């Protein structure tokens, strides 16, 4: 799971597969990131990832529509569709991809929640993570939030938050805050006591999940964002696979099927393992950009120097979609192999007894 943690022993993501029915771009930069000179609501706290240098006095008013939190990025050129299936993939992508207005609404929610949570935890910061920022979001994507109560060095493991005790206590206080002071804004806050506990809630528009100090998710958000933008076929292909899985009810980890995160990694792995790869291993090629000890407020800057990946593979989106299903249906060895984005190949799966009934293993 820890795609960017090269100096830490690698965890393995395990899932049992069974259906319950059976940005602004810069020249030579591949990864458009939200602009740093942005505007915020009066009295709100700016995202800890993006610090504005010049903010006009907007006291007493809501910013006009032109003062969007994340201005519309220059459109990344999409691949040319020369066949019907590729055209359908592109049309689905353009219709369903997350829009700037969707991201702005999530950021407004994050801003207001951070301001309130800091009344309880003054040193805390609230990060928007996951599909909202990694380039693979859709218009219906939930919002994922990570509350960092206090950033600690990665090497300082004894001070990390214990997810079974400390995280649950912190989240219980957050849930109480949402249920009382923010009850007119937040709907149905619920503490989910999972392995990584979360508070699940809704604003007036969408579902949010909030965790505590799961900082690897922040780092992986920008690692995946880099994969999303270094090659223009990646995002459309990922989105159509996610939509296919959702249509067939295979995209719900809580019911024993595949999480969106796993589906993204499956697509990236497939693109890395083609005879002419469409994606490299970013962790191997740019280790300094994905250093797991990098301070969190610098993580978003790292991908800015990574150029587009120029693949010799000219396959169309339609051919790649068919190839994705063929690879996992006939080529990938589920019994003996594990997906590794870090290594850009399939690696031997663990041999312990606990793995024998696990159908999908992702590092």
Secondary structure by P-SEA (a helix, b strand, c coil): cccccccccbbbbbbbbbbccccccccccccccccccccccccccccccccccccccccccccccccccccccccccccccccaaaaaaaaaaaaccccaaaaaaaaaaaaaaaaaaaaccccbbbbbccccccccccccbbbbbbbccccccccccccccccccaaaaaaaaaaaaaaccccccccbbbbbbccbbbbbbccccbbbbbbcccaaaaaaaaaaaaaaccccccaaaaaaaaaaaaaacccccccccccaaaaaaaaaaaaaccccccccccccccccccccccccccccccccccccccccccccaaaaaaaaaaaaacccccccbbbbccccccccccccccccccccccc
